[in-house]
Amino acid sequence: MAYLYEHCADCRRLLGNEWKEVHKWLDAPYKEYGQSHRCHRHHAEGIEEVRKMWGDEAAMAAQIHIIVDCWGIPSQANYESGQVNVNGFTPESTETDVALLLSDLRIGGEHAVKAHLQSKGIETR
């Protein structure tokens, strides 16, 4: 799990903006749920909520945050079905996935990330 300043630094480097409000919103359930907070907002549907509140670039910031924390972008259903664990990881998750997904996001944007996830059998919207 990355700290707030690390999430902000990642977004500043990749997007030119820290998007602190996005990171705070994604991690707000931590106070109530502890480590199991991720199932509440660290998923594809959480990214769409961010998009509705702050727009497309903020949604990219949410993707970066979730990729760094979960080593991928799970769906809400992935948590509910047990396809990912409480940390949002699949048994196949690796740090290499993080580098590839962030590279895909930087180069090809959101569509490249979705294609990569689908190639690994992870549902996306």
Helices and strands as residue ranges (DSSP letters): H 4-15, H 20-27, H 30-33, G 34-37, H 38-41, H 44-54, H 56-70, H 76-81, H 95-108, H 110-119
